[in-house]
Amino acid sequence: MKITEIVEMLNLKVCSGAQGLENEVNGGYASDLLSDVMGNAQTGNIWITLQTHKNIMAVASLKDLSAVVLVKGLEPDADTVAHSNEERIPILSTNSDAFTIIGQLYELLKER
Protein backbone atom coordinates (compact mmCIF):
# COMPACT_ATOMS: atom_id res chain seq x y z
CA MET A 1 0.00 0.00 0.00
CA LYS A 2 1.29 3.47 -0.86
CA ILE A 3 1.45 6.42 1.51
CA THR A 4 -0.96 8.33 -0.75
CA GLU A 5 -3.62 5.68 -0.19
CA ILE A 6 -3.15 5.78 3.58
CA VAL A 7 -3.32 9.58 3.61
CA GLU A 8 -6.58 9.51 1.69
CA MET A 9 -8.23 6.67 3.62
CA LEU A 10 -7.32 8.00 7.06
CA ASN A 11 -7.60 11.70 6.25
CA LEU A 12 -4.03 12.46 7.33
CA LYS A 13 -2.37 15.83 6.89
CA VAL A 14 0.83 15.87 4.83
CA CYS A 15 3.25 18.12 6.73
CA SER A 16 6.32 17.54 4.57
CA GLY A 17 8.13 15.10 2.33
CA ALA A 18 5.44 15.07 -0.36
CA GLN A 19 7.99 13.69 -2.83
CA GLY A 20 7.79 10.39 -0.91
CA LEU A 21 4.02 9.93 -1.05
CA GLU A 22 4.43 7.03 -3.47
CA ASN A 23 6.56 5.12 -0.92
CA GLU A 24 5.29 1.61 -0.27
CA VAL A 25 4.34 0.58 3.26
CA ASN A 26 4.85 -3.02 4.38
CA GLY A 27 3.99 -2.67 8.07
CA GLY A 28 4.13 -0.29 10.96
CA TYR A 29 5.98 0.47 14.15
CA ALA A 30 4.87 2.58 17.13
CA SER A 31 7.30 3.96 19.67
CA ASP A 32 8.47 7.26 21.11
CA LEU A 33 11.93 5.93 21.97
CA LEU A 34 14.38 6.55 19.13
CA SER A 35 16.64 3.71 20.23
CA ASP A 36 13.69 1.32 20.18
CA VAL A 37 12.81 2.33 16.63
CA MET A 38 16.44 2.00 15.55
CA GLY A 39 16.60 -1.49 16.99
CA ASN A 40 13.23 -2.84 15.92
CA ALA A 41 11.52 -0.98 13.05
CA GLN A 42 11.84 -2.59 9.64
CA THR A 43 12.56 -1.06 6.24
CA GLY A 44 9.32 0.14 4.67
CA ASN A 45 7.46 0.54 7.98
CA ILE A 46 5.32 3.56 8.77
CA TRP A 47 6.30 4.95 12.19
CA ILE A 48 3.77 6.33 14.66
CA THR A 49 5.14 8.72 17.30
CA LEU A 50 4.60 11.96 19.19
CA GLN A 51 8.20 13.08 18.72
CA THR A 52 8.55 16.15 16.48
CA HIS A 53 12.28 17.05 16.59
CA LYS A 54 14.77 16.55 13.75
CA ASN A 55 16.22 13.34 15.20
CA ILE A 56 13.11 11.45 14.09
CA MET A 57 14.19 12.04 10.50
CA ALA A 58 17.69 10.77 11.21
CA VAL A 59 16.16 7.54 12.50
CA ALA A 60 13.58 7.32 9.69
CA SER A 61 16.34 7.75 7.11
CA LEU A 62 18.68 5.28 8.83
CA LYS A 63 15.95 2.62 8.92
CA ASP A 64 14.60 3.52 5.45
CA LEU A 65 11.08 4.00 6.80
CA SER A 66 8.22 4.90 4.44
CA ALA A 67 6.73 7.72 6.54
CA VAL A 68 6.31 9.12 10.02
CA VAL A 69 2.86 9.79 11.53
CA LEU A 70 2.60 12.34 14.33
CA VAL A 71 -0.35 11.84 16.67
CA LYS A 72 -2.60 14.23 18.64
CA GLY A 73 -2.40 16.98 16.02
CA LEU A 74 1.31 17.52 16.58
CA GLU A 75 3.32 19.30 13.89
CA PRO A 76 7.02 18.79 13.08
CA ASP A 77 9.65 21.38 13.94
CA ALA A 78 10.92 23.52 11.02
CA ASP A 79 14.28 21.72 10.82
CA THR A 80 12.43 18.39 10.86
CA VAL A 81 10.37 19.52 7.87
CA ALA A 82 13.53 20.48 5.97
CA HIS A 83 15.12 17.10 6.66
CA SER A 84 11.91 15.29 5.66
CA ASN A 85 11.87 17.09 2.33
CA GLU A 86 15.55 16.28 1.72
CA GLU A 87 15.09 12.59 2.52
CA ARG A 88 11.73 12.30 0.71
CA ILE A 89 10.20 10.66 3.75
CA PRO A 90 6.75 12.10 4.44
CA ILE A 91 5.75 13.38 7.84
CA LEU A 92 2.01 13.05 8.34
CA SER A 93 -0.19 14.31 11.15
CA THR A 94 -3.45 13.13 12.68
CA ASN A 95 -5.63 14.49 15.45
CA SER A 96 -6.16 10.91 16.64
CA ASP A 97 -4.25 9.42 19.55
CA ALA A 98 -1.71 6.65 18.94
CA PHE A 99 -4.07 3.84 19.94
CA THR A 100 -6.73 4.90 17.44
CA ILE A 101 -4.44 5.50 14.45
CA ILE A 102 -2.52 2.28 15.08
CA GLY A 103 -5.78 0.31 14.99
CA GLN A 104 -6.87 2.04 11.80
CA LEU A 105 -3.51 1.42 10.12
CA TYR A 106 -3.54 -2.19 11.21
CA GLU A 107 -6.96 -2.73 9.64
CA LEU A 108 -5.82 -1.13 6.36
CA LEU A 109 -2.56 -3.04 6.13
CA LYS A 110 -3.89 -6.46 7.14
CA GLU A 111 -6.23 -6.39 4.11
CA ARG A 112 -3.27 -6.03 1.72
HELIX and SHEET records of a PDB file:
HELIX    1   1 ILE A    3  LEU A   10  1                                   8    
HELIX    2   2 ALA A   18  GLY A   20  5                                   3    
HELIX    3   3 LEU A   34  ASN A   40  1                                   7    
HELIX    4   4 ASN A   55  LEU A   62  1                                   8    
HELIX    5   5 ALA A   78  GLU A   87  1                                  10    
HELIX    6   6 ALA A   98  LYS A  110  1                                  13    
SHEET    1   A 5 LYS A  13  SER A  16  0                                        
SHEET    2   A 5 ILE A  91  SER A  93 -1                                        
SHEET    3   A 5 ALA A  67  LEU A  70  1                                        
SHEET    4   A 5 ASN A  45  THR A  49  1                                        
SHEET    5   A 5 GLY A  27  ALA A  30  1                                        
END                                                                             
